[in-house]
Amino acid sequence: METFEDFVERLREIEQMGYVETHRAGNTGIGKTLEDLLGIEENNVPGPDAVGVELKSTRRHSNNLTTLFTKEPPRGERDLWNQDLVRKPGYEDSKERQALKVTIEPDTPNSQGFLLSYDESSVAVSHENYGACATYPLDFLQETFEGKMPELVMVMADTKKVDGREHFHYDEAYHLDGFDGDHFLQLMRDGVITLDLRMHIKDNGNIRNRGLRGGF
């Protein structure tokens, strides 16, 4: 595909295929199958997937969050982070590692004591006992968002099981672009966009930190 028009035409062809058997079991099957059908090589490199757009896919009526981006807060904005954050409000996970894996929403502390707080120019990850842990300035979030997805195509699919295997019918897509900081913050205040922390301390003492996942 060389142009966005080629991309759209291929999506129309995929819609006409009806239900397609998943190419991979589990939650990531929907994205892997669509990428294969579009001829997009799987990679973990930040940036657009094809013809200048970021591609996301979701099961219709799914309650699973769609990851927008993964990003640590900027240096100088981390009052309590990495090992200190994992050791203090963290816990021992099923693999007997000190870990911290939580979804953080606005205003009300979650079971681990975390919440999001805001002003007009930033979002802060706070803890009821330790105060502000890290701050994401709005211009930093905008730069991250636009670097990851200057344009976004969200594809939705109906699903069904055939002989125990999931099948997808990709039949709806939306083309989105631009970043509105006021709307982004409002979506976070409304709990539509949340923050996930995904950290654990490895056996060698180093931190495994997947940073922030903003999802919707």
C-alpha positions as CSV (number, residue, x, y, z in Angstrom):
1,M,0.0,0.0,0.0
2,E,1.5,3.3,-1.1
3,T,-1.3,5.8,-0.3
4,F,-4.0,6.2,2.3
5,E,-6.6,5.5,-0.4
6,D,-4.9,2.1,-1.0
7,F,-5.2,1.5,2.7
8,V,-8.9,2.3,2.8
9,E,-9.6,0.2,-0.2
10,R,-7.9,-2.8,1.4
11,L,-10.0,-2.3,4.5
12,R,-13.1,-2.4,2.3
13,E,-11.8,-5.7,0.8
14,I,-11.3,-7.1,4.3
15,E,-14.8,-6.2,5.3
16,Q,-16.1,-8.1,2.3
17,M,-14.3,-11.2,3.4
18,G,-16.7,-11.7,6.3
19,Y,-15.5,-13.6,9.3
20,V,-11.8,-14.5,9.3
21,E,-10.2,-17.0,11.7
22,T,-7.8,-15.5,14.2
23,H,-4.1,-15.8,13.4
24,R,-3.2,-15.9,17.1
25,A,-5.0,-17.1,20.2
26,G,-5.8,-14.6,22.9
27,N,-6.4,-10.9,23.2
28,T,-3.8,-9.8,20.7
29,G,-5.3,-12.0,18.0
30,I,-7.6,-9.2,16.7
31,G,-4.6,-6.9,15.9
32,K,-2.3,-9.6,14.6
33,T,-4.9,-10.9,12.2
34,L,-5.8,-7.4,10.8
35,E,-2.1,-6.6,10.4
36,D,-1.5,-9.8,8.5
37,L,-4.5,-9.1,6.2
38,L,-3.2,-5.6,5.5
39,G,0.4,-6.9,4.9
40,I,1.8,-5.0,7.9
41,E,4.9,-6.5,9.5
42,E,4.6,-6.8,13.3
43,N,7.0,-4.7,15.2
44,N,7.4,-2.8,18.5
45,V,8.8,0.4,17.0
46,P,6.9,3.5,18.1
47,G,5.2,5.4,15.3
48,P,2.7,4.9,12.5
49,D,1.9,1.4,11.3
50,A,1.1,2.1,7.6
51,V,0.9,5.0,5.2
52,G,1.4,7.5,8.0
53,V,-1.4,6.3,10.3
54,E,-1.4,4.3,13.6
55,L,-3.7,1.3,13.4
56,K,-5.8,0.1,16.3
57,S,-8.5,-2.6,16.4
58,T,-11.0,-3.6,19.0
59,R,-13.7,-6.2,19.5
60,R,-17.1,-4.5,19.4
61,H,-18.7,-4.3,22.9
62,S,-15.4,-5.3,24.6
63,N,-14.6,-3.9,28.0
64,N,-10.8,-4.2,27.4
65,L,-8.9,-0.9,27.2
66,T,-7.1,0.0,24.0
67,T,-3.6,1.2,24.7
68,L,-2.8,4.7,23.3
69,F,0.9,4.8,24.2
70,T,3.5,3.6,26.7
71,K,5.6,6.4,28.2
72,E,7.4,7.2,31.4
73,P,7.1,10.7,32.9
74,P,9.9,13.1,31.9
75,R,13.0,13.3,34.0
76,G,12.7,16.0,36.7
77,E,9.0,15.1,37.1
78,R,9.5,11.8,39.0
79,D,9.2,12.5,42.8
80,L,8.6,8.8,43.6
81,W,9.3,6.4,40.7
82,N,10.8,3.1,39.6
83,Q,12.2,1.0,42.6
84,D,11.0,3.4,45.3
85,L,7.5,3.4,43.8
86,V,7.4,-0.4,43.6
87,R,8.9,-1.0,47.0
88,K,6.7,1.4,49.0
89,P,3.1,1.0,47.7
90,G,3.8,-2.2,45.7
91,Y,3.1,-5.8,46.6
92,E,4.3,-9.3,46.0
93,D,2.9,-10.8,42.8
94,S,2.1,-14.4,41.9
95,K,5.7,-14.9,40.8
96,E,7.0,-13.7,44.2
97,R,8.3,-10.5,42.8
98,Q,7.8,-7.1,44.2
99,A,5.4,-5.5,41.7
100,L,3.1,-2.7,41.0
101,K,0.4,-3.3,38.4
102,V,-2.6,-0.9,38.8
103,T,-5.1,1.1,36.8
104,I,-5.4,4.6,38.1
105,E,-8.5,6.8,37.7
106,P,-9.4,10.3,38.8
107,D,-10.4,11.7,42.2
108,T,-10.8,8.5,44.2
109,P,-7.9,6.4,45.4
110,N,-7.9,2.8,44.1
111,S,-7.2,-0.3,46.2
112,Q,-3.4,0.5,46.2
113,G,-4.0,4.2,47.1
114,F,-3.3,5.8,43.7
115,L,-5.4,8.4,42.0
116,L,-5.0,11.0,39.2
117,S,-5.0,14.7,39.9
118,Y,-5.0,17.6,37.4
119,D,-4.5,21.2,36.7
120,E,-4.9,23.1,33.4
121,S,-1.4,22.0,32.2
122,S,-0.6,18.6,33.7
123,V,-1.7,15.2,35.0
124,A,-0.2,13.9,38.3
125,V,0.0,10.4,39.5
126,S,-0.6,10.7,43.3
127,H,-0.8,8.4,46.2
128,E,-2.8,8.9,49.3
129,N,0.2,8.3,51.6
130,Y,3.1,9.5,49.5
131,G,1.7,12.5,47.6
132,A,2.6,13.3,44.0
133,C,4.6,10.4,42.5
134,A,5.1,11.8,39.0
135,T,3.7,14.5,36.7
136,Y,2.9,14.4,33.0
137,P,2.9,18.0,31.6
138,L,0.2,18.4,28.9
139,D,2.7,19.4,26.3
140,F,4.7,16.3,27.0
141,L,1.5,14.1,26.6
142,Q,0.7,16.0,23.3
143,E,4.2,15.4,21.9
144,T,4.0,11.7,22.9
145,F,0.6,11.3,21.4
146,E,1.3,13.0,18.2
147,G,4.6,11.2,17.8
148,K,2.9,7.9,18.2
149,M,-0.2,8.6,16.2
150,P,-0.3,11.7,14.0
151,E,-3.3,10.0,12.6
152,L,-5.3,7.1,13.9
153,V,-7.5,4.5,12.3
154,M,-9.6,2.6,14.7
155,V,-11.1,-0.6,13.3
156,M,-14.0,-2.5,15.1
157,A,-14.9,-6.1,14.6
158,D,-17.7,-8.5,15.5
159,T,-16.5,-11.8,16.8
160,K,-17.7,-15.4,17.0
161,K,-16.3,-18.8,17.9
162,V,-16.2,-21.6,15.3
163,D,-15.0,-25.0,16.6
164,G,-13.4,-23.2,19.5
165,R,-11.5,-20.7,17.4
166,E,-12.3,-17.0,17.4
167,H,-13.2,-15.4,14.1
168,F,-13.4,-11.6,13.3
169,H,-15.5,-9.6,10.9
170,Y,-13.8,-6.2,10.5
171,D,-16.7,-4.1,9.5
172,E,-16.4,-0.6,10.9
173,A,-13.5,2.0,10.9
174,Y,-12.9,5.5,12.0
175,H,-10.2,7.9,10.8
176,L,-9.1,10.4,13.5
177,D,-6.4,13.1,13.7
178,G,-5.4,16.1,15.7
179,F,-4.9,16.6,19.5
180,D,-7.1,18.8,21.7
181,G,-5.5,19.2,25.1
182,D,-8.6,20.4,26.8
183,H,-10.6,17.4,25.5
184,F,-7.8,15.0,26.4
185,L,-7.7,16.2,30.0
186,Q,-11.5,16.1,30.2
187,L,-11.6,12.5,29.0
188,M,-9.1,11.7,31.7
189,R,-11.2,13.5,34.3
190,D,-14.2,11.6,33.1
191,G,-12.4,8.3,33.5
192,V,-12.6,7.5,29.7
193,I,-8.8,7.6,29.5
194,T,-7.0,6.0,32.4
195,L,-3.4,5.4,33.3
196,D,-1.9,1.9,34.0
197,L,1.4,1.3,35.9
198,R,3.1,-1.9,35.0
199,M,6.3,-2.5,37.0
200,H,8.2,-5.2,38.8
201,I,11.7,-5.8,40.3
202,K,13.6,-8.5,38.5
203,D,15.7,-11.1,40.2
204,N,18.9,-9.1,39.5
205,G,17.5,-6.1,41.3
206,N,16.8,-4.1,38.2
207,I,13.4,-2.6,37.6
208,R,11.2,-3.9,34.8
209,N,9.2,-0.8,33.9
210,R,6.7,-0.6,31.1
211,G,5.9,2.9,32.0
212,L,2.5,4.4,31.4
213,R,-0.3,3.0,29.3
214,G,-3.0,5.4,28.4
215,G,-6.0,3.5,27.3
216,F,-9.6,4.1,26.2
